[in-house]
Amino acid sequence: MPRKPRNNIKTPFIHIMTQGINKSYIFSEEQDIKYYISTMYNIKEKYSIKIVAYCIMNNHAHILIETNDVDKLSKYMQCLNTKYAIYYNKKYNRIGYVFRDRYRSEEILNENHLNIFEK
């Protein structure tokens, strides 16, 4: 089944989900989480991204992003996940994919949809 093109997104608020390959833990230690978060913030200006909220779990991450440029969002996520994969593979002396697939995204279309993050 083909993926839905992201260039049709009609809202600046986007819920991003990214997961470890085979649902494996990719944030095993606090240092891993801190590296991912610091990278999120260190590269956001370059891609005109505003990080609204995030939740990092052991095997996946959720990020609520505000942006007016979907192309920059794709480049941001590619940069973020590539930097993290290089860090992770080097730290754990491994090779290969770290993330399951390309990240998933969902539009936040109204305030009620946004309120699901408050629970």
Secondary structure, 3 states (H helix, E strand, C coil): CCCCCHHHCCCCEEEEEEEEHHHCCCCCCHHHHHHHHHHHHHHCHHHCCEEEEEEECCCEEEEEEECCCHHHHHHHHHHHHHHHHHHHHHHCCCCCCCECCCCEEEECCCHHHHHHHHC
